[in-house]
Amino acid sequence: MEAIEKFLQMVNDSDNIVFFGGAGVSTESGIPDFRSVDGLYSQKYDYPPETILSHSFYLKNKEEFYRFYRDKLLCLDAKPNTTHYRLAELEAAGKVRAVITQNIDGLHQLAGSKNVLELHGSVHRNYCRKCGKGFDAEYMLNAVAKVPLCDKCGGDIKPDVVLYEEGLDRKTMDDAVFYISNADMLIIGGTSLAVYPAAGLIDYYKGSRLVLINKSTTPMDDRADLLIKAGLGEIFRQIEVRSQTKS
């Protein structure tokens, strides 16, 4: 396929690649996305997922929030897939400078990526709202109480996840802008580019190697230098990573 060959050549010619990814990166690991036909928004709950995952809902309906959170977001058995591993290999080879993700699953780090900017936080970090003690995802999943409580002070524990109605971390956004602004290649994959302000980061890329890989149409398709409508794994498994030679 001509588009894939062009993509592989772009990767080969670039040494300052930034990857910006969404839920589609992790679907091959068995984690459902939000907006596809089989995504979380297509499943039935007492409330829409977007409502459940809002700051105001969390404050008023913690039991229902945590029922959904444990059932759908704590996918702790999931393993990294081809895309995660290839990105980690490209970083180790000195080609990928940063992975910017909207995902909260921690799979990029599990695959070996070091410089991961988590725009929406992580399920692996959780903090007591009263005393600040930190807890891992296993504690949240296995807590006996319907609302996980701190084992030190008894306060409510909140995931370090950006909920609807909450702002993104300023430093993480600033770092994302820096890496995208300086990239010679920007690969956007597995995202509908429908969630702002994250989707607006594309505006900071000024180069000529903007590659958009997504199964469905996005509002940014016409801005891509190369558009590939396919699953990420199908494309990334064709990348052959050459390690940097050490002098």
C-alpha positions as CSV (number, residue, x, y, z in Angstrom):
1,M,0.0,0.0,0.0
2,E,1.5,3.3,-1.1
3,A,0.3,5.2,2.0
4,I,2.0,2.8,4.4
5,E,5.2,2.9,2.4
6,K,5.2,6.7,2.6
7,F,4.6,6.5,6.3
8,L,7.5,4.1,6.9
9,Q,9.7,6.4,4.8
10,M,8.7,9.4,6.9
11,V,9.5,7.5,10.1
12,N,12.9,6.5,8.7
13,D,13.7,10.2,7.7
14,S,12.6,11.7,11.0
15,D,14.5,11.9,14.3
16,N,12.2,14.1,16.3
17,I,8.9,12.3,16.2
18,V,6.0,13.0,18.6
19,F,3.1,10.6,18.9
20,F,-0.3,11.9,20.0
21,G,-2.7,9.1,20.8
22,G,-6.2,8.4,22.1
23,A,-8.4,5.4,23.1
24,G,-7.8,3.6,19.8
25,V,-4.2,2.9,20.9
26,S,-5.4,0.6,23.6
27,T,-8.4,-1.1,22.0
28,E,-6.1,-3.9,20.8
29,S,-5.3,-4.5,24.5
30,G,-8.9,-5.1,25.2
31,I,-9.7,-1.7,26.7
32,P,-12.9,-0.2,25.2
33,D,-12.8,3.2,23.6
34,F,-15.6,5.8,24.1
35,R,-17.1,6.8,20.8
36,S,-16.9,3.8,18.5
37,V,-19.9,1.5,17.8
38,D,-18.8,-0.8,20.7
39,G,-17.4,2.0,22.9
40,L,-18.5,3.0,26.3
41,Y,-20.9,5.6,25.0
42,S,-22.9,2.9,23.3
43,Q,-23.4,0.9,26.5
44,K,-26.3,1.3,28.8
45,Y,-25.9,2.7,32.3
46,D,-28.3,4.6,34.6
47,Y,-26.4,7.7,33.5
48,P,-24.4,8.5,30.3
49,P,-20.6,7.8,30.8
50,E,-19.8,11.5,30.2
51,T,-22.1,12.4,33.1
52,I,-20.7,9.7,35.4
53,L,-17.1,10.9,34.6
54,S,-17.8,14.5,35.6
55,H,-16.5,16.3,38.6
56,S,-20.0,17.3,39.8
57,F,-21.3,13.7,39.5
58,Y,-18.2,12.4,41.4
59,L,-19.0,14.7,44.3
60,K,-22.7,13.9,44.5
61,N,-22.8,10.2,43.5
62,K,-19.5,8.6,44.6
63,E,-20.9,5.0,44.8
64,E,-22.2,5.1,41.2
65,F,-19.0,6.8,40.0
66,Y,-16.9,4.1,41.6
67,R,-19.1,1.3,40.3
68,F,-18.5,2.5,36.7
69,Y,-14.9,3.4,37.4
70,R,-14.0,-0.1,38.7
71,D,-16.1,-1.9,36.0
72,K,-14.9,0.0,33.0
73,L,-11.7,2.0,33.7
74,L,-9.6,-0.2,36.0
75,C,-8.5,-2.7,33.3
76,L,-5.5,-3.9,35.2
77,D,-5.2,-7.2,33.3
78,A,-4.6,-5.4,30.0
79,K,-1.2,-5.7,28.4
80,P,0.6,-3.4,26.0
81,N,0.1,-4.1,22.3
82,T,2.2,-3.7,19.2
83,T,1.7,0.1,19.0
84,H,2.8,0.6,22.6
85,Y,5.9,-1.6,22.1
86,R,6.9,0.0,18.8
87,L,6.7,3.5,20.2
88,A,8.9,2.5,23.2
89,E,11.4,0.9,20.7
90,L,11.4,4.1,18.6
91,E,12.1,6.2,21.7
92,A,15.0,3.9,22.7
93,A,16.3,4.3,19.2
94,G,16.3,8.1,19.6
95,K,13.5,8.8,17.1
96,V,10.4,9.4,19.2
97,R,10.9,12.2,21.7
98,A,7.6,12.1,23.4
99,V,4.4,10.2,23.6
100,I,1.4,12.4,24.4
101,T,-1.7,10.3,25.4
102,Q,-5.3,11.0,26.3
103,N,-5.4,7.5,27.9
104,I,-5.2,6.8,31.6
105,D,-4.2,3.1,31.5
106,G,-0.4,3.4,31.9
107,L,0.2,0.9,29.1
108,H,2.8,3.2,27.3
109,Q,5.0,3.1,30.5
110,L,4.4,-0.7,30.9
111,A,5.7,-1.2,27.4
112,G,8.9,0.8,28.2
113,S,8.2,4.4,27.0
114,K,10.0,6.9,29.3
115,N,8.7,10.3,28.2
116,V,4.9,10.0,28.4
117,L,2.7,13.0,28.9
118,E,-0.6,11.9,30.3
119,L,-3.1,14.7,29.4
120,H,-5.9,13.1,31.4
121,G,-4.0,11.6,34.3
122,S,-3.7,7.9,35.3
123,V,-5.7,5.3,37.1
124,H,-2.4,4.2,38.7
125,R,-2.2,7.4,40.8
126,N,-4.9,8.0,43.5
127,Y,-4.8,10.4,46.4
128,C,-6.7,10.8,49.7
129,R,-8.6,14.1,49.4
130,K,-8.1,14.7,53.1
131,C,-4.5,13.8,53.9
132,G,-2.9,13.4,50.5
133,K,-1.7,9.8,50.9
134,G,-1.2,8.0,47.6
135,F,-2.7,4.7,46.6
136,D,-2.2,2.4,43.6
137,A,-4.8,1.1,41.2
138,E,-4.9,-2.4,42.9
139,Y,-6.0,-0.7,46.2
140,M,-8.8,1.0,44.4
141,L,-10.0,-2.1,42.7
142,N,-9.9,-4.3,45.8
143,A,-11.3,-1.8,48.3
144,V,-14.1,-3.4,50.3
145,A,-16.1,-0.2,50.7
146,K,-18.1,1.0,47.7
147,V,-16.2,4.3,48.0
148,P,-12.5,3.6,48.6
149,L,-11.3,5.1,51.8
150,C,-7.9,6.1,53.0
151,D,-6.3,3.5,55.4
152,K,-4.6,6.4,57.3
153,C,-7.3,9.0,57.9
154,G,-10.5,7.5,56.5
155,G,-10.9,10.2,53.9
156,D,-12.3,9.7,50.4
157,I,-9.7,8.7,47.7
158,K,-9.9,10.3,44.3
159,P,-8.2,9.0,41.2
160,D,-5.6,11.3,39.6
161,V,-7.8,11.4,36.5
162,V,-9.0,14.5,34.8
163,L,-12.8,14.4,34.9
164,Y,-15.2,16.4,32.8
165,E,-15.5,19.9,34.2
166,E,-11.9,19.8,35.4
167,G,-9.0,21.5,33.8
168,L,-5.9,19.8,32.4
169,D,-2.6,20.0,34.2
170,R,-0.9,23.2,33.0
171,K,2.7,21.8,33.0
172,T,1.6,18.7,31.1
173,M,-0.1,20.9,28.5
174,D,2.9,23.3,28.2
175,D,5.3,20.3,27.8
176,A,3.0,18.9,25.1
177,V,3.0,22.2,23.2
178,F,6.8,22.3,23.4
179,Y,7.3,18.8,22.0
180,I,4.7,19.2,19.2
181,S,6.0,22.7,18.3
182,N,9.6,21.3,17.8
183,A,8.7,17.9,16.2
184,D,9.7,17.2,12.6
185,M,7.0,14.5,12.5
186,L,3.7,14.3,14.3
187,I,1.8,11.0,14.3
188,I,-1.8,11.2,15.6
189,G,-3.4,7.9,16.1
190,G,-6.5,6.3,17.6
191,T,-8.3,9.5,18.5
192,S,-11.5,11.1,17.3
193,L,-9.9,14.5,17.9
194,A,-13.2,15.6,19.4
195,V,-12.1,16.3,23.0
196,Y,-10.8,19.8,23.7
197,P,-8.4,21.3,24.8
198,A,-6.4,18.2,23.9
199,A,-7.4,18.1,20.3
200,G,-6.3,21.7,19.9
201,L,-2.7,20.7,20.4
202,I,-2.5,19.8,16.6
203,D,-2.5,23.6,16.0
204,Y,1.1,23.8,17.4
205,Y,2.6,21.6,14.8
206,K,4.3,23.5,12.0
207,G,6.0,20.8,10.0
208,S,5.1,18.9,6.9
209,R,4.9,15.3,8.2
210,L,1.5,15.3,10.0
211,V,0.3,11.7,9.8
212,L,-3.2,10.8,11.0
213,I,-4.0,7.2,11.5
214,N,-7.6,6.4,12.6
215,K,-10.3,4.0,11.5
216,S,-13.0,6.6,11.4
217,T,-13.2,10.1,10.0
218,T,-12.0,13.0,12.2
219,P,-12.6,16.8,12.0
220,M,-8.8,17.1,11.2
221,D,-8.5,14.7,8.3
222,D,-8.1,17.5,5.7
223,R,-5.1,18.9,7.7
224,A,-3.0,15.7,7.5
225,D,-0.1,15.4,5.1
226,L,-0.8,11.7,5.2
227,L,-4.1,10.1,6.1
228,I,-4.3,6.4,6.8
229,K,-7.7,4.9,7.7
230,A,-6.7,1.7,9.5
231,G,-6.0,0.2,12.9
232,L,-2.8,1.3,14.6
233,G,-1.5,-2.2,15.1
234,E,-1.8,-3.0,11.5
235,I,0.5,0.0,10.6
236,F,2.9,0.0,13.5
237,R,3.8,-3.7,13.3
238,Q,5.4,-2.9,9.9
239,I,7.9,-0.5,11.4
240,E,11.3,-2.0,11.7
241,V,13.2,-0.2,14.5
242,R,17.0,0.1,14.1
243,S,18.8,0.8,17.4
244,Q,21.1,3.7,17.5
245,T,24.7,2.8,16.9
246,K,26.9,3.8,19.8
247,S,30.2,5.4,18.9
